Amino acid sequence: MKNKNFLLYFIAAIAATGGLLFGFDTGVINVALPSLREQFSLSPNQEGLVVSAVLIGAMFGPFLSGFLTDLLGRKKINIIASLVFVLGSIVAAMASSVNMLIGGRLLLGLAIGIVAATVPLYLAELSPKDKRGQLVTFFQLAITLGILLSYVVGFLFESAESAWRLMFWAGFVPAILLFLGMLFVPESPRWLITKGRLEEAKEVLKKLREPSEAETEFNETQNLIEQEKNNKTDWRELFSKKLRIPLLIGIGIFGIQQFSGINAIIYFSTDIFKELFTSTQATLATVGVGIVNTLATILGMRFIDKWGRKPLLYMGLIGTAVCLGTVGLAFYFKDSLPESLRQVMLVGGIYTYIIFFAVSLGPLGWLLISEIYPLKIRGFAASMGSFNHWFFDMLVAFSFPIMRATSLGENGGIFGIYMLVVLFGLLFAKYIVFETKGMSLEDIEKKWK
């Protein structure tokens, strides 16, 4: 059993390298912008395009991966994504113009959009039900490690000539590792069964499960597929009445996740910390955000299968609401608060917010969309969930600098808005989200019959 667990974690680590690239290529712009401004004399519009190009590319990723994931398999689409990461890293690092840089960032975003939909799905289908939450959360852990890596790389190369080129070149290394690693991992057994490749599916399950568990899971999946052979389904089933709850979860979980303001902090934390600190101190404080994010995600992995999805979601929503309110008050009373107290409220509020987010809203979005949909449309449905993430992410990234330039930025009203969204999320958690802890993917699918 130890060997099987080792193999599971090895596969999860390889696949989650896609999450590392996700985190790195979204986070690196936070620390690369000063060097880019100096190199290209970016206008505000150009700066907005450079930042959001990854998000725009990521919105198109799910449309590409949605049908290809079900057609070609989970493994092949991740190999394709790794090659797009390699190409995007090269184009961005060698950019001789703003347009070329934007083009490279669009390619990186396209690859991110693909892996964001396919890696959690792949991990969910390879995992036994008692470890599914933990193994899928490897993806979220890898995202946080990628963000941390981008901040550390930015700090190390901050004073180098054309520092931004070195930062983008650094993303080339994990892209190559993802490509090489995916060549050696197995295909999803559930996908193999849907394609009639039964012996291959059995071999994969035997490597990952005890013999009795492998046989039971194989038979359950095959029976489910046999039952649905006469049930002609396509992507439109996602919008049918019987799948209304999974559809609402795929939209709502990412809407609440993104409008909790997480990426306002991930993309603009350095600018926020400059309210209190020098430029170098603000960069170090941003590195601290990455460290806290990573450690809290590791902590959350210990509890996601032990406590369940809904208890963690409740805890995270209440905790992030309190922290957002604290940060908002630090801005609202900035002229009357002692400087030391304001620092504690602002920095402590952001760091504690990151902890609550990382153990709940962060991993739960990717986990839920990887497990709640029927097998026949799981690839498409997970891709549409990923699209929702990037669409809401883009809205936050676009709106935050605009709101920050108004009175909402001056008085902390932005964080008050984010707090209200999180409090609304408690109703969503109570009435829409259902508990999937301890349920097999086949058991979850039976709920929609």
C-alpha positions, 0 to 999 in steps of 0.5 A: 500500500505504501508503494501505491500511495507513493505513486499517487503522490508522485503523479499528483506532484507531476500533474500539479506542476501545471498549478506551479506554472499557473501561480508563477505566470499570474504572480510574476507580473506583480514584481516584474511591472517596475522593470517593464515600466522602465523598459517600455515606458508603459502607458496605463492602457498598456500596463493594463493589457500586459497584466490582464493578457494572461487572464484573457488567454486563460478565458480561452483555455477552457474552450480549447480544453473542454472538448479535447479533454474528453476527446484526447484524454486528460494526459495528452491535453496536459502535454499540449499545455506544457508545450504552450507554456514553453512557447509562451515563456520564450516569447515573453522573455525575448519580447522586443515590443509591448505587443510581443510581450502581450502575445507571450502573456496571452499564450501563457494564459491559454496554457493556464486556462487549460491546466486549470480545468484539466489537472484537478479533473485528472487528479480527481479521477486518479484518486481514491475517494478517501484521498481525493480532496487532499490530492486535488488540493495538490493543485492549489498548493502548487499554485501558491508555491508558484506565486511564492516562487514568482515573488522570490524570483522578483526579489532576487532579480529586482536590481538586475538589468532587464530584470523582467526578462530573467523573471520570465525565463525562470518560468521556462524551467517548470514548463519543461519539467511538466512536459517531461513528467507528463510523459511518464504518468498514466492516463485517467482510468475513467477516461480509458473505460469511456473509450473502451480501453478496458485492459489499460484501465484495469492496469492503471487501477491495479497500480493505484489501488488494492486489488479488491478496490481496483475491481470494485471501482472498475465495475462501478465505472463500467456499469455507470457507462453501460447504463448511459450508453442509450442516454445520448448526452452532450455539453448541453446536458450541463444546462439541464434542469437535473444539473442545476445545482452543479451548474450553480456551484460551478458559477457561485464558488468561483464568483465568491472566491474571486470577489472576495478580493484574493487576486486584488492582493495577489496582483497588487499587494506591493502597491498596497503595502507601499501605503506603509513601507518603502519599495523594498520593504513592500516587496518583502511583505509581498514575499511574506504573502506568498509564504503564508499562502503556501504554509496555510495551503499545506495546513488545509490539505490535512483537513479537507478530507477529514473535516469535509467541504462545507465546514471548511467553507463556513470557516473560511467565509467567516474568517475572510469576512472579519479580515476584510473588515479589519483591512477596510477599517485600517484605510477608513481610520488611517488619519486617526489610528496610531501608525503601529496599530494601522500596520498591524490591522493592514498587514495582519489583516491581509496575512490572516485573510490569506490563511483563511482563504488558503484553507477554504475558498482557494482549494475548494473551487477546483476540488468541487468542479472536479468531482460534482459533474457526470463522467460523460460531460466532466471534461467540458463542465470542469472547463466551464467552471475554469472559465468562470474563474478567469472571467471573475478574476479578470473583472476583479483585476480590471476593477480594482485599480479603477476603484482604488483611484476613487474614494472607495480606495481612499476609505477602504470601501473596496474591502467592504464590498469584498466583505459583503460578497463573502457574507453572501457566500454563507447563504450559498454554502448553506443552501447550494453546496452539498457535502462530497466528503467520503463519496466516490465520483460514481456515488456523486453522479447517482445524485443527478439521476 
